């Protein structure tokens, strides 16, 4: 697996776990909205369009949020690079996912 594919796959695994959290606790969406609002107060104009795109997703139907979190399409992969869902997973969960990909890289 090339490095970019590994990063995309790792991010997808994290977002799938975040989607599971969101299904269990809808307040996760409020946390993402709060993070995004904070980012938008100090972001560079060059990243504002992607944050606006995220705002529309977070303010739209929940099915759209799940579509991005669990999607394998180009748009979902692009949006994952600036996901406002940071801080949802525990450090242990993130580390476990990261380690699983480090192990896969060594095995390749």
N, C-alpha and C positions, 0 to 999 in steps of 0.2 A: 504494500500500500504506500503510495507516495505521501510525503509529509502533509500536503494540503488536504488530501482525502482523509488522512487520519485525523486532522484537526476538525474537519467537517463532521466526521463520524462521532468523534468525541463530544462535540458540541450538541449533536443530535441526541446522543445518549443523555446528556445533562438536561436538555430541554424536554425530553420525554419524561424524565423524572419530575421536572418542574410541572409538567402538565398533570401528572398524577397528583402532585401536591395541590394544584389548583382545583382539581375535581374533589379532593377531600376537604379543602378549605378555600372558599371563594375570596376570602380576605387577601389571598396572595395577589389577586388582581389589583387591590388597593395599594399594596406595597409597590408593585411595578409602576403604577400611575404616579405615586409619590416620587419614586426614583427618577422617572422621566421628567416630571415637573421640575425637579431640582436641576437635572442636567440642562434643561432648556433655558434656565436663567443665566447660565454661564457658557453655553456652547458657542463654538465658532460657527459663523454663517454657513460654512461648507458642510457641516453635519446637520444643520437644522432640517433639511428636507427628510432625512431618514427618521429623525425624531418625530417630525410631523406625521410621517407614515405610521410610526409606532403608536402615536396618540390616536389616530383614526382606528387602528386595529383594536387598541385597548378600550376605546369608547364604542366600538361596534359590537356585534353579536359575539357571544363567547365562543361560538363555533369557529369564528375567524381567528381567535386567539389560539385555539387548539390546532387549527390548520397550519399556522405558522410554527408553533412549537413542535409539532410532530411531522411537519412537511419535509419532503426530500427534494422539492423543486428548487430552482435557482433563487427565487425570491426569498424563500424561507432561509436558505443558507446565507444569503446576503444579510438578511435582517438579524440573524443570530449573532453576527459580528458586533452588533450594537444593542444587544438585548437588555431591556430594563429589568429583567428578572434576576439580576445579580443579588446575592445575599439570601436566596430562597433555600438553596441546598446548604447542608451543614459542611464544615470543612472536611469531615470524615467522608461524606458522600462524594464530594468533589475529588478528594484524594484517591478514593477507591476507583473512580472512573479514570482519572489521570494515570494511575498505576496500571490499570488493565491495558491501556494503550501503550505504555512504556514497555510492558511485558511483551505485547504483540510486536512492537518494533524490534526488540531484541531477538525474538523468535524468527523474524523474517530474514 
